[in-house]
Amino acid sequence: MPSFDIVSNIDSHEVTNAVDQANREVSNRFDFKDTDSRVELAKDKITLIAPTDFQLKQIDEILRNKLAKRSVDIRSLHYQEASASLNEARQIIEIRQGIDADNAKKITRLIKDSGLKVQASIQGDQVRVTGKKRDDLQAVIAMLREAKVALPLQFVNFRD
């Protein structure tokens, strides 16, 4: 039976390149001279560090632009509350990969409500869709691309 998997992954190499480019731009900009502003990447967390909250927002805008130019979907970023001390502001951004249980249930509910003759099953951090007809699977892909889902979705392992 034909099937495919729905996943939510990002290219970590592209994220690393975007962080490096953002750091390079921050170090070259005049309004960030003699400040200890930077962007740090550690596994699945990006930390923005700047002297003030305003500069923190500017660094965030730079990072978003660099990520967008490298085709990294911004919906995969989860922002935590910014913390500010006397002379430093920090914000931690988590990079979400995989489909969590709540979103997987929403996706399977969308597929079942569509009325197509396919089955959707949650398998860990991905959703597998199987059906008898290839056209039904392609209709599911088209329907999910149009739907408003909180995560960026990729469709992989299309098997006939």
N, C-alpha and C positions, 0 to 999 in steps of 0.2 A: 504494500500500500504506500502511496506517496506520502511524504511527510516533510516538515521543516521545523527548525527550532527558532524561537524568538528569544534573543539575548539583549543585554544592555552592557556593552563594553566600550572602553575608550582606549586609544593608543597611548600607552604611557610614555613612549619615546617622543611623541608629539607634545605631550604635556611638559616633559623635561626641556625640550627645545623652546617652548613658549615661555617657560620660567626663566631660562637663560637669556632670551631676548628681552624680556621685561626687566631683568636685572641690569642688562646692558643699557637700556634706555633710561632707567632711573639713575644710573651712575653718570650718564652724560647730560641729563637735564639740569638747567641752571637753577631751577627752584628747589632741587634736591641736593645742591652742593653743600658740602660740610655737614650733612646729616647722615645718620646711620640707617638710612632707609634701604630696605631690601625685601626680596621675596625668597623664601626658603621652601624647599621641597623635601619631604621625608615620606617615603612610601606612598600612602594614599592621603596625605595631608599637605596642604600648602599653607604657609604662614606668612602673612603680610606684616611687616614691621616698619613703623614710621614715627616721627616725633609727635605729630598731632593727628587728630581724627580726620581733619580735612585732607592732609597728605595721604592718609590711609585710603581714603576714597579715590584719590587720584591714582595711586598705585593699583588699586582694584580695577579702575577703568583701563589702565595700560595693560594689565594682565588679561582682562576680558577681550580686548582687541587682539592681542597676540594669540590667544586661544582660538578666537573666531577665524583668524587668518589661516590657522593650521587645521581647520575643520574639526575642532574639538567642540562638541555640543555643550553649551553652558548649562543646560538642564541637568547635567550629571554632577554639578557642583552644589554642595550643601553648605551654606554659610552659618557659622556659629556667631554668637553675640561678640561684638568687639569689646576688648578690655583695654582700659587706659589707666596707666599709672602716672606718676608725676611728670616724667619726661619721655614716655614711650607709649605708643598705642599698638596693639596687636590684634589681628583677626585670623582665626583659623578657618580654613575652607577644607571640607572633606570631599574627596573624590569618590562618588558612589559608582560601584560597578556591580552588575548582577541585578536581578529583579527580586525585590523583597516580596514577602508573602502577600501583603495587602495589594500591591500593584499587580501581582500575578493573578490574584483572585478577580481584580477588576478587568484584566485582559481576558481571562477565561469567560467572565460574565458577558463582556462585549461580543465575544465570538459566539457564545451560545444564543444570545439575543438576536444575532444577525440572521438566524434562520437557515444558514448554510449547513449542508450535511457533512460536518467535520467534527472531530473530537479534539478537545484541548486538555492537556494534562500538565500539571506543574511537576517539574523535575528539578529539585534543588533551586538554583537561581536562574532557571530558564523555563520556558513553556514550550512543549512540543505539540504541534498540530498535525493530525493525521486525517486523511480523507480518501475516498475512492477515486475522485476525479482531480486532476491537476488544476482544472479551471476553478474549482471551489477553493483550493489552496491559494491560488493567485487572487481570488476575490477577497479572501481573508487578509492577505497582505495589503491590498489596496484599501480595504476598510480600516485597517489599523493605522495606515499612513495618514488617513484623513481624521482619525479620532484624536482627541486631545488627551494624550497620556503624559504623565509627569516626568517620564524618563525617555531618553533617546533610545529607540529600538532598532536593532539590526535583525535581519532574517538570514539565517545560515543553515547549512546542511540540508539543502533542498534535494530530496531523493525521490526518484521516480519508481 
